[in-house]
Amino acid sequence: MKSVLAVRHVAFEDLDAFAPVLTERGYTPRYLDAGYDELTALDPLADDLWVVLGGPIGVYEDAAYPFISDELRLLRTRLDAGRPTLGICLGCQMIARALGARVYPGGKKEIGWKPLLLTEAGRNSPLAAFADRTPVLHWHGDTFDLPAGATLLASSDWYPHQAFSWGNALALQFHIETTARGLERWFIGHAGEIAGTAGLSVPALRDETARHAAAATARGRQCFTAWLNQVGL
């Protein structure tokens, strides 16, 4: 049986639109809740695919969240072995730090729907689905240096490092796994962050989501499918 481990940091940031893609390809996804489920005994090479999902904490907050050190150790082992790994938002930052790059506060929150600026490598990658500048969902305040040996795939007008590949790993700072319905849970779970960020409101985010989510979800599935094909899954 094909297996996928999704490392989840908050319950409502899940595989969402990616789950049916995996099911259609014969995979049986399971979740591990970081900070709650035990990480230390986990075999990082046992699953065909890892998807490391988002969350509202910083990779550099390992003193407050000791599981981060275990997660980084497991990720490094998996990356060094060339096992297919996808990181989204916090997961992207986890991959960056596991590869030795610095992750740090970016100085301003990038939350909302904005297009990507693809590099030449990005236009020839699975992210080519977004070459038409369809807006994607950004929801982060941290950023990272590009790891040694990584290929930059995308930037935004606020942050130069938005996506990279490294071996069989793909790291995305933004969210292409979400659906409009799924984001209703985010609007509840991230209510404090929304209320505390100037210029943001749930009605405004919901309105943007109504305009952009359907196209982004379709292209996100296209991107995910192309990447699975690329890494032989």
C-alpha positions as CSV (number, residue, x, y, z in Angstrom):
1,M,0.0,0.0,0.0
2,K,1.3,3.4,-0.9
3,S,1.7,5.7,2.1
4,V,1.8,9.4,2.7
5,L,2.6,11.0,6.0
6,A,1.2,14.6,6.5
7,V,2.9,16.3,9.4
8,R,0.3,18.7,10.7
9,H,0.9,21.6,13.2
10,V,-2.6,22.9,13.6
11,A,-5.7,20.7,12.8
12,F,-7.3,23.0,10.3
13,E,-4.2,23.4,8.1
14,D,-4.4,20.0,6.4
15,L,-4.1,18.4,2.9
16,D,-7.4,19.9,1.8
17,A,-7.4,20.0,-2.0
18,F,-4.4,17.6,-2.2
19,A,-6.1,14.8,-0.4
20,P,-8.3,13.6,-3.3
21,V,-5.3,13.8,-5.7
22,L,-3.5,11.3,-3.4
23,T,-6.5,9.1,-3.0
24,E,-7.0,8.9,-6.8
25,R,-3.4,7.8,-7.2
26,G,-3.8,5.0,-4.6
27,Y,-2.2,6.6,-1.6
28,T,-3.6,6.4,1.9
29,P,-2.7,9.6,3.7
30,R,-2.3,9.7,7.5
31,Y,-1.7,12.6,9.8
32,L,0.9,13.1,12.5
33,D,0.2,16.0,14.8
34,A,3.5,17.6,15.7
35,G,3.8,18.6,19.3
36,Y,1.2,16.0,20.3
37,D,2.0,12.7,18.6
38,E,5.4,11.1,19.3
39,L,8.1,12.0,16.8
40,T,11.2,10.4,18.2
41,A,10.4,6.8,17.2
42,L,9.3,7.8,13.7
43,D,11.1,6.2,10.7
44,P,11.6,9.2,8.3
45,L,12.2,6.8,5.4
46,A,9.2,4.5,5.8
47,D,6.7,6.5,3.8
48,D,6.6,7.1,0.1
49,L,5.8,10.8,0.6
50,W,6.0,13.4,3.4
51,V,3.9,16.6,3.3
52,V,5.0,19.0,6.0
53,L,2.1,21.5,6.5
54,G,1.8,25.0,7.8
55,G,1.3,26.5,11.2
56,P,1.5,29.8,13.1
57,I,4.8,29.2,14.9
58,G,8.4,30.0,13.9
59,V,11.0,27.4,13.1
60,Y,13.4,29.3,15.4
61,E,11.0,28.9,18.4
62,D,12.5,25.5,19.3
63,A,13.0,26.6,23.0
64,A,9.2,27.0,23.3
65,Y,8.4,24.0,21.1
66,P,10.9,21.3,21.6
67,F,9.4,19.0,19.0
68,I,10.8,21.3,16.3
69,S,14.3,19.9,16.9
70,D,13.0,16.3,16.4
71,E,11.1,17.3,13.3
72,L,14.2,19.0,11.8
73,R,16.4,15.9,12.5
74,L,13.9,13.6,10.8
75,L,13.5,16.0,7.9
76,R,17.3,16.1,7.4
77,T,17.5,12.3,7.3
78,R,14.7,12.1,4.8
79,L,16.2,14.9,2.6
80,D,19.6,13.4,2.6
81,A,18.1,10.1,1.5
82,G,16.4,11.7,-1.5
83,R,12.9,10.7,-0.3
84,P,10.1,12.8,-1.8
85,T,9.1,15.6,0.6
86,L,6.8,18.6,0.1
87,G,6.9,21.5,2.5
88,I,4.1,24.2,2.7
89,C,4.6,27.5,4.5
90,L,6.0,26.4,7.9
91,G,6.9,23.1,6.2
92,C,8.9,25.1,3.6
93,Q,10.7,26.9,6.4
94,M,11.3,23.6,8.2
95,I,13.0,22.2,5.0
96,A,15.1,25.4,4.6
97,R,16.4,25.2,8.2
98,A,16.9,21.4,8.0
99,L,19.2,22.2,5.1
100,G,21.2,24.7,7.1
101,A,19.6,27.9,6.0
102,R,18.5,30.8,8.3
103,V,14.8,31.3,9.0
104,Y,13.8,34.6,10.6
105,P,11.0,37.2,11.0
106,G,10.4,39.0,7.7
107,G,9.3,42.3,9.2
108,K,5.8,42.3,7.8
109,K,3.0,39.9,7.3
110,E,2.1,38.8,3.8
111,I,-1.5,37.6,4.1
112,G,-3.9,37.5,1.2
113,W,-4.1,36.6,-2.5
114,K,-1.2,37.7,-4.7
115,P,0.5,36.3,-7.9
116,L,3.9,34.7,-7.9
117,L,6.9,35.9,-9.8
118,L,8.4,32.7,-11.3
119,T,12.0,32.3,-12.1
120,E,13.1,30.7,-15.4
121,A,13.5,27.4,-13.4
122,G,10.1,28.0,-11.9
123,R,8.5,28.3,-15.3
124,N,10.0,24.9,-16.2
125,S,8.9,23.3,-13.0
126,P,5.5,22.0,-11.7
127,L,4.8,25.7,-10.7
128,A,4.4,26.4,-14.4
129,A,0.7,26.0,-13.7
130,F,0.9,29.5,-12.1
131,A,2.8,31.2,-14.9
132,D,-0.3,33.0,-15.9
133,R,-0.1,34.9,-12.5
134,T,-3.1,33.4,-11.0
135,P,-3.0,34.7,-7.4
136,V,-2.1,32.3,-4.6
137,L,-2.8,32.5,-0.9
138,H,0.1,33.9,1.2
139,W,-0.1,33.7,4.9
140,H,3.2,34.2,6.6
141,G,5.4,36.7,8.5
142,D,8.7,34.8,8.4
143,T,11.1,34.3,5.6
144,F,14.3,32.3,5.0
145,D,17.6,32.3,3.2
146,L,17.9,30.0,0.2
147,P,19.7,26.8,1.2
148,A,22.9,25.8,-0.4
149,G,22.3,23.8,-3.5
150,A,18.7,24.8,-3.8
151,T,17.0,26.1,-6.9
152,L,14.9,29.2,-6.5
153,L,11.5,28.8,-8.3
154,A,9.4,31.8,-7.2
155,S,9.4,35.2,-5.5
156,S,6.7,37.8,-4.6
157,D,7.0,41.5,-4.7
158,W,7.5,41.4,-0.9
159,Y,9.7,38.4,-0.3
160,P,12.3,37.1,-2.8
161,H,12.3,33.5,-1.6
162,Q,8.9,31.9,-2.0
163,A,9.6,28.5,-3.4
164,F,12.6,26.3,-4.1
165,S,13.5,22.7,-5.0
166,W,16.3,20.6,-3.5
167,G,16.7,17.1,-4.8
168,N,13.3,15.4,-4.5
169,A,12.0,18.1,-2.1
170,L,9.7,21.0,-3.1
171,A,9.3,23.8,-0.6
172,L,6.5,26.4,-1.0
173,Q,6.1,29.4,1.3
174,F,2.5,30.0,0.0
175,H,-0.6,27.9,0.0
176,I,-1.9,26.1,-3.1
177,E,-3.5,23.2,-1.1
178,T,-6.4,25.2,0.1
179,T,-10.0,25.4,-0.9
180,A,-12.6,28.2,-0.3
181,R,-14.5,25.9,2.0
182,G,-11.4,24.8,3.9
183,L,-10.3,28.4,4.5
184,E,-13.5,29.1,6.5
185,R,-11.7,27.1,9.3
186,W,-8.7,29.3,8.9
187,F,-10.7,32.4,9.4
188,I,-11.8,31.0,12.8
189,G,-8.5,29.5,13.8
190,H,-6.4,32.6,12.8
191,A,-9.0,35.1,14.1
192,G,-6.5,36.7,16.5
193,E,-3.8,37.2,13.8
194,I,-6.3,38.6,11.4
195,A,-7.7,41.1,14.0
196,G,-4.1,42.1,14.9
197,T,-2.9,42.8,11.4
198,A,-3.6,46.2,10.0
199,G,-5.7,46.2,6.9
200,L,-7.0,42.7,7.3
201,S,-10.5,41.5,8.0
202,V,-12.4,38.2,7.6
203,P,-15.0,39.8,5.2
204,A,-12.1,41.2,3.0
205,L,-10.3,37.8,3.0
206,R,-13.5,36.0,2.2
207,D,-14.2,38.3,-0.7
208,E,-10.7,37.8,-2.1
209,T,-11.1,34.0,-1.6
210,A,-14.4,34.0,-3.5
211,R,-12.6,35.7,-6.5
212,H,-9.4,33.6,-6.5
213,A,-9.7,30.3,-4.7
214,A,-11.4,28.2,-7.5
215,A,-8.7,29.0,-10.0
216,A,-5.8,28.6,-7.5
217,T,-7.2,25.3,-6.2
218,A,-7.4,23.9,-9.8
219,R,-3.9,25.0,-10.6
220,G,-2.6,23.8,-7.2
221,R,-3.9,20.3,-8.0
222,Q,-2.3,20.5,-11.4
223,C,1.0,21.6,-9.8
224,F,0.9,18.9,-7.2
225,T,0.1,16.2,-9.8
226,A,3.0,17.4,-12.0
227,W,5.4,17.2,-9.0
228,L,4.2,13.7,-8.0
229,N,4.9,12.6,-11.6
230,Q,8.3,14.3,-11.5
231,V,9.4,12.5,-8.4
232,G,8.0,9.2,-9.6
233,L,5.0,8.9,-7.4
